[in-house]
């Protein structure tokens, strides 16, 4: 079964559990709205690609891990868009959840997706309980404090920001979760896969900074220019466009070089490069007047 089909089936199955019984209908609808259509699904794709490269001997557990990771990611987008954070009107080309359903329901939808992510892993634990516990721990580490996406959001409220720590937690955390959880789901050690996730996360952050600075809202499917508007640290402000592109290329090369030896190493390297090539807007590689 193609990875995309595995991911979508697992996510839809998880969402259906939250819409069963006598669930409040608007909140139930908000869960589906927040997760579909799902964009690139890059994090669960990386997770399943790593699992496949490592042998993928427990596909149901890997699928549950992929769904759990994407549910956490979607929850973070719902919360990021709230007025108390980015106050974004759109996400993935449609009104953000709080615009479509109200702020209270957006908070509840995000909270529900977080709980659902961990519940999805717990329900898949029967055949491989030790792996499932490790998956839950890995996902929790990269979701909360001090090394997860909550910490990343928290850095934006500090007077002095550690840029490396900020990027590693806000963006890199779920990519580290993707690579390590993929390995764990296939019965491998997590630690050798952390560097790959860290480097992919940094490359994605630099590319995201470039898109935010150079692309329009219609291109992005969400508001553009948010880094400048909110005064966030970013690679374009620090390095300029050419410098940011050079940094992206350098980090990407390091990411591919860091892939641990495994049966599917070459295929995984090809997937990482193919995804990365789509991230940087073409205009970023064109000469920039004044630089």
C-alpha positions in Angstrom: 0.0 0.0 0.0 1.4 3.5 -0.9 2.6 5.5 2.1 0.1 8.3 1.4 -2.8 5.8 1.6 -1.5 4.3 4.8 -1.2 7.8 6.4 -4.7 8.9 5.3 -6.3 5.7 6.4 -4.7 5.8 9.8 -5.6 9.5 10.3 -9.2 9.0 9.2 -9.6 6.0 11.5 -8.3 8.0 14.5 -10.6 11.0 13.7 -13.6 8.6 13.4 -13.0 7.5 17.0 -13.4 11.1 18.2 -16.7 11.5 16.2 -18.4 8.4 17.5 -21.3 8.1 19.9 -23.0 11.2 21.3 -20.1 13.5 20.5 -20.9 17.3 20.2 -21.4 17.7 16.5 -19.6 21.0 15.9 -16.5 19.9 17.8 -16.6 16.6 16.0 -16.7 18.4 12.7 -13.8 20.7 13.7 -11.6 17.6 14.2 -12.1 16.6 10.6 -11.8 20.2 9.4 -8.4 20.6 11.2 -6.9 17.5 9.7 -8.2 17.4 6.1 -7.1 18.1 3.5 -3.8 17.4 5.0 -1.2 19.3 3.0 2.1 17.5 2.3 1.9 15.2 5.3 5.7 15.4 5.3 6.3 14.4 8.9 4.3 11.1 8.8 5.8 10.4 5.3 9.3 10.7 6.8 8.3 8.5 9.7 7.0 5.7 7.4 10.0 6.1 5.1 12.4 5.6 8.0 10.3 2.6 9.2 10.4 1.1 5.7 14.2 1.7 5.4 14.6 -0.2 8.7 12.5 -3.1 7.6 8.9 -2.0 8.5 8.2 -5.3 10.4 5.2 -3.9 12.2 3.2 -1.8 9.7 0.1 -1.3 12.0 2.3 0.2 14.7 4.1 2.4 12.2 0.8 3.6 10.8 -0.4 4.4 14.3 2.8 6.3 14.9 2.4 8.2 11.7 -1.2 9.2 12.5 -0.3 10.2 16.0 2.5 12.5 14.8 0.3 14.2 12.3 -2.5 14.7 14.8 0.0 16.5 17.1 1.2 18.6 14.2 -2.4 19.5 13.2 -3.2 20.4 16.8 -0.2 22.7 16.9 -1.4 24.5 13.7 -4.8 25.0 15.2 -3.3 26.5 18.3 -0.7 28.6 16.4 -3.4 30.3 14.4 -5.4 31.5 17.5 -5.5 35.2 18.2 -3.3 34.8 21.2 -0.5 33.6 19.0 -0.4 34.3 15.2 -4.1 35.4 14.8 -4.1 33.9 11.3 -7.3 34.0 9.3 -6.4 31.2 6.9 -4.6 27.8 7.0 -4.1 25.4 4.0 -6.1 27.7 1.8 -9.3 27.9 3.9 -10.4 29.8 7.1 -8.4 28.7 10.2 -10.3 26.6 12.7 -11.1 29.5 15.1 -12.5 31.5 12.2 -14.6 28.7 11.0 -15.8 27.3 14.3 -15.0 29.9 17.0 -12.0 30.3 19.4 -13.4 28.0 22.1 -14.0 25.2 19.7 -10.5 25.7 18.2 -8.9 25.4 21.6 -10.9 22.2 22.3 -10.2 20.8 18.8 -6.5 21.3 19.3 -6.6 19.7 22.8 -8.7 16.8 21.5 -6.2 16.1 18.7 -3.3 16.0 21.1 -5.1 13.5 23.4 -6.1 11.5 20.3 -2.5 11.2 19.1 -1.4 9.5 22.3 -4.6 7.4 22.4 -3.9 6.2 18.9 -0.5 4.9 20.0 -1.9 3.3 23.2 -4.5 1.4 21.2 -1.9 0.0 18.9 0.3 -1.2 21.7 -0.9 -4.8 22.1 1.5 -6.5 19.7 4.6 -4.5 20.5 4.1 -2.9 24.0 7.7 -2.0 24.5 7.9 -0.2 21.2 4.6 1.5 21.8 5.8 2.9 25.2 9.0 4.2 23.5 6.9 5.8 20.8 4.7 7.5 23.4 7.8 8.8 25.2 9.4 10.0 22.0 6.3 11.9 20.9 5.8 13.4 24.3 9.4 14.6 24.5 9.0 16.4 21.2 5.6 17.8 22.0 6.0 19.3 25.5 8.7 20.9 27.6 11.6 21.4 27.6 12.4 20.0 24.1 9.1 20.0 22.2 6.9 22.3 20.2 5.4 23.8 23.3 8.9 25.0 24.2 9.2 26.4 20.7 6.1 28.5 21.1 7.3 29.5 24.6 10.5 31.0 23.2 8.5 33.6 21.4 7.5 35.1 24.8 11.1 35.5 26.0 13.0 38.8 25.9 16.1 37.0 24.7 15.8 34.2 22.3 18.2 31.4 21.8 17.8 31.0 18.1 19.1 27.5 17.8 17.0 26.2 20.7 14.0 28.1 19.3 14.2 26.5 15.9 15.1 23.1 17.2 12.0 23.0 19.4 9.5 24.9 17.3 10.2 23.2 14.0 12.8 20.6 14.5 11.1 18.7 17.3 8.5 17.0 15.2 11.0 16.1 12.5 13.2 14.5 15.2 10.1 12.7 16.3 9.4 11.5 12.8 12.8 9.9 12.3 13.2 8.4 15.7 9.6 7.1 15.8 10.0 5.5 12.4 13.0 3.7 13.7 11.3 2.7 17.0 8.3 1.4 15.1 10.5 -0.9 13.2 12.3 -2.2 16.3 15.5 -0.1 15.9 17.3 2.2 18.3 16.1 5.9 18.2 19.3 7.7 19.0 21.2 7.2 15.7 18.2 8.8 13.9 18.1 12.0 15.9 20.6 13.9 13.8 18.7 13.2 10.6 15.5 14.6 12.1 17.3 17.6 13.5 18.9 18.5 10.2 15.7 18.0 8.2 13.9 20.2 10.7 16.5 23.0 10.3 16.3 22.8 6.6 12.5 22.9 6.7 12.7 26.0 9.0 15.1 27.8 6.6 12.8 27.0 3.7 9.8 28.1 5.6 11.5 31.4 6.4 12.2 31.9 2.7 8.6 31.1 1.7 7.3 33.5 4.4 9.5 36.3 3.1 9.1 35.7 -0.7 5.8 34.1 -1.4 2.3 35.5 -1.3 -0.6 34.4 0.9 -2.2 32.7 -2.1 0.9 30.7 -2.7 1.2 29.6 0.9 -2.5 29.0 1.7 -1.9 31.1 4.9 -0.8 34.6 5.7 2.6 35.6 4.4 5.2 37.9 6.0 4.4 36.7 9.5 8.0 36.6 10.7 8.5 40.3 9.9 5.1 41.2 11.2 5.7 39.5 14.6 9.4 40.3 14.8 10.4 36.6 14.9 14.0 35.6 14.4 14.4 34.0 11.0 17.1 32.9 8.5 16.3 35.6 5.9 16.6 38.4 8.3 19.8 37.0 9.7 21.5 35.8 6.5 19.7 37.5 3.5 18.0 35.4 0.8 21.2 34.1 -0.8 22.7 33.3 2.6 19.5 31.5 3.6 19.5 29.4 0.4 23.2 28.5 1.0 22.4 27.5 4.5 19.5 25.3 3.3 21.7 23.5 0.8 24.4 23.0 3.4 22.0 21.6 6.0 20.3 19.3 3.4 23.6 17.8 2.4 24.4 17.2 6.1 21.0 15.6 6.6 21.5 13.1 3.8 25.0 12.3 4.9 23.7 11.6 8.5 21.3 8.8 7.4 22.4 5.7 9.4 23.3 2.6 7.5 20.2 0.6 6.8 18.7 -1.6 4.0 16.7 1.3 2.6 19.3 4.0 2.9 19.5 5.0 -0.8 15.7 5.2 -1.2 15.4 7.3 2.0 18.1 9.7 0.8 16.2 10.1 -2.5 12.9 10.8 -0.6 14.6 13.4 1.6 16.1 15.2 -1.4 12.9 15.1 -3.5 10.9 16.6 -0.7 13.5 19.2 0.1 13.7 20.4 -3.5 10.0 21.3 -3.4 10.4 23.4 -0.3 12.5 26.3 -1.5 10.6 28.7 -3.8 12.2 29.1 -7.2 12.5 32.9 -6.7 14.8 32.3 -3.8 17.5 30.9 -6.2 17.3 33.9 -8.5 19.7 36.9 -8.1 18.5 39.4 -5.6 19.2 43.1 -6.3 21.4 44.6 -3.7 22.7 41.4 -2.3 
